[in-house]
Amino acid sequence: MILHPDLRLTALPIADGRYLAVSRLGPQTGPATIVYLHSPFTSPNYWSPLTTYLHTRLDGRITQLTYHQRTANQHPGSGFAGTSTTGADDLDTVLTQAKGAVVLVAHSAAARLMLSWIEKYPRPARTVAGLVLLNGALEFPDTPINPAWRVQDELLAHFYRPPRNTGRPWPESDGLLAERLHISIAAWVAATYGTAALTDTTLSVWRCIPTWILTGALDPLVPPHHCRALADQVWADYDCLADTGHSLPYVEPRQASQPILAALEVAYRTHLHDGGQPW
């Protein structure tokens, strides 16, 4: 995978004196910003096919941000337990770099990070222009996922293993995705994002935010009916693509872009309705 030549990298300071590695594609100050949340099974490079497609599709006028989550490479057995507070605080810090209308996009288990942020920061959450979940759900299996080999096949079918100095869609340079997924997905998600629940209070906030959920009928990790159930709960627009699995943003960037473009369209029309100038 070759990283986009227009990609800009910054080190964003956070409260504990550390830094978050944030990548920006597009203008520093644009009319809208898309912020991407990768799952703990991948890395920010996983978004490259989708961000590259949208950068071209939108003539580079919209800002896109990805960042390395601090808990993304941690294994439940490593002795490090992430918390929903850690992830939510980091996301809120990244959002200080987002200008204009903001669209949050989460893949897979990162839906839990989105939930944690809404729970802890309800007021700024209400100002978000849109939420997009790709293969996203809040519940995950408690048993080892043997079908994870299908996820590996999805990626390897579209992935040429590059030299070490270019981006990879998953964190470790030598580890195979299926090997790292052959544990309890629920345990890994809990170790990374904590155990935030969709309470009535959080649900009332989420329902104020336009939301789109897109998944694949062949997803072996997040059954489509889980995505549909979440869509019903949060009053989201829902669609399920045939012949598509868990790697929707990486394998099918054009189709994955459709709900994001829909969210940007709603944000644009709201902007005009409020008296703003055309983008």
N, C-alpha and C positions, 0 to 999 in steps of 0.2 A: 504494500500500500504506500503510495507516494503522497506526502502531505501537500496541501494546497500552497502554492507560492505566496499567496496573499495572507496566510495565517500569521497572526502576531501573538507572541507569548509574553505574559506578564506574571510577576510574582506578587500576589495580593496578600498583604499582612492581615493576620487574624488576631483575635483577642489574646491567645496564649503565647504570643511572640513568634509563632510559626508563620508559614506562608502557604497559600494555595496557588497551584499552577493553573492559570486561567489562559485559555486560547480564544482569540477573537478573530472572526472572519467577517469582513465588512467594515463600515465606518465606525469610528470611535463614538460618534454621536449621530445616530440615525433616527428616523421617525418611529422605528419599532425595533425591539430586541427579542430574539428567541434564545432561551436558556435551556440547555439540554442536560438531563440527569441520566447518566449511564447506570446500568445495574451493577451489583457487586461482582458479577461473573465476567465483566468486560472492562474496557478502559475508555477514556474519551475518544480514542481513535476509532472506536466502533461507529461513531457518528459520521466519520469522514465521507462516505458515499452520499449520505443524505444532505450534509451541510454543503458539500461541493455542488450537488444538484440544485439546491435552493439558491446558492450564491449565483449560479449561472441563470437560473429561472427568474430571479428577481433583480438581475443586472447589478448585483453587488450593493444594492441600496439599503438592505436590511442587515442589522448587526446580528451575528450569531456567536454565542458564548458556550464553550464547554470547559469543564474543569475536572481535575483529579480529586475525587472524594478521598478524604484521609483514611477511611476504613475500607476502601474498595478492595485492597489486596489482602485483607486479613482473613484468616481461616478461623473457624470457631475453636479449633484446638490450639491456637497460637498463644492463648492467654490474654489476648486483647479483646475486650467486648465493647463494641461501639454502642452509642446511645442515640435515641431519636433526637435528643437535645443537641448533641455534637453535630449531627448532620443538618439539622434545621438551622442552627446558628451559622454554619459554614455557607449554606445556601443563601441565607439572608444577607451575609456579607457579599457574596457574589452578585446578588441582586442590586447592590449599591452601584454596580458598574453598568446596569441596564438602563438605557435611556428610551424615552417614548413609551409606546404601548408594549407591554411585556407578555410574551407567550411562554409558558413553561411546558417542556416536552419531556416525558419520562418513559423509559423502556423497562419492561418486566418488573422486577422487584423494586425498582426506584419509585414505583407508585407509593411505596411505604414512606419514602423520604418526602414526597410531595405531601402526603397526609400529615406527617410530623410537622412540616413547616406550616401548613394551614392551621393545625392545632395550636402551635406556639405563637404564631404571628397572624391572628385572624384579621386584624385591621389592614395591614398591607396586602394580605391575600385577597381581600375584597376588591382591591384596585387592579388586580391582574386582568389583562384583557381576555385570556383564554388558557385552558389547560388541555394538553393532549397526552393521552396514554396509548402507547404502542405495545401490544402484548402485555398489558399491565393488569395486575390484580393485587388484592391485599391479602389473599390467603394462598398458601403454598403447601405442597405435600409434606408429610412427616417422614416419608420413606425414601430410601435411595432411589434416584431417578435413572433407571436403566435406559429409558428412551433418550437420555441426554446424548447418546451416540448420534441420534438423528440431528441434534443441534450442531454437533461437530461436523457432520456431513454437510449440513446447510452452509456452514461457513467455509469449509475447505473446498466445496464445489465452486465457490466464488472468490477464493483467496489464494493468491500466489505468495508463498512465504518469502518476504523481502530481506534485504541486508539488515543488519542490526541497527543501523542508524536511521531507519524509517519507522513509521508508526505501525502499531499492531492493534487489532481490535480487541485483544484480551490482555490482562495485566502482565503475567509472567511471560518472559520471552521464550522459554522452552516448554512450559507446561501445556498439555492439551486440555481443551475445554472440558471434554467428557470426563477426564480423570479428576478434575477439580469439582465437577458437579456430582460425582458418585458418592455423595453424602446426603444427609437430610437437608433439602432445600429450605425447609422451615427453620432449621437450626441456623443455617448460614444467614438467612434474612434477618432473623432475630438478633444474631450476633452483630450484624452490621447496622441495622436501623432501629433496634429496640422493639418494643411491643406496643406502639401506639395503636389505639382503637378508633374506629369511626363512631364517635359518640354523637348524640343528638345535637350538641352544640356545634361540633365540627361539621356535621352534615348540613346544618343550616347555613354555615358559611360557604361550604363547597357548592351548594345548590345556587348560590348567587353568582357563581363564576361559570361562564360558558365553557362546556367541556365536551371533548370528542374522544371516543375510545375506539381504536381500530386493532383488530387481531387477525390471526390466521386460523383457518379451519383445521390445519394439520399441526398446530402447536402442541408438542409433547410435554411441555413444562407447565404452561398455563392453559388449562382447558377453556375453550371459548365460552362455555356457560358461566365460568367465574367472571369473565370480563362483562358478559351480558348482565349478570346479577349486579355488579358494581355500577354499570351504566344505569340500570333501573333505580338504584339507590340514590345516585347523585344527579339524576335527570340529565344524563349525557346523551349526545348523539352517538349511535353505535353502528359499527359495520364489521363484518367478518368476511375476509377474502378467501375464496376457494384456492386450493393448491398452494397455500402459503403457510409457513411454519413460524417458529419463534424468532427468527432473525430478520423480521420484516424491515427494520430501518437499514440494515446492512445489505440485504439481498435485493430488496425491492424499494429503492429510495424514491422512485417516482410515485409509487402508490402510497408510501409512507408520508410523502409530502402533502397529500391531499387534505387531511384534517388540519395540518399546520397552515396551509394556504387559506382554508376556510376560516380559521381563527383570525388570521391577519385581515381577511376581508371584513369580518365583523368588527374588528378593531378600527379599521379604516372608515367604515360607514358610521360608527359611533363618533369618531373624531370629526367627521364632516358635520354630523348632526349637532354636535356641540359647538359648531362655529369655527372649527379649525380649517387650515389651508390644506389643499390637496398635497399628498406626499410627492 
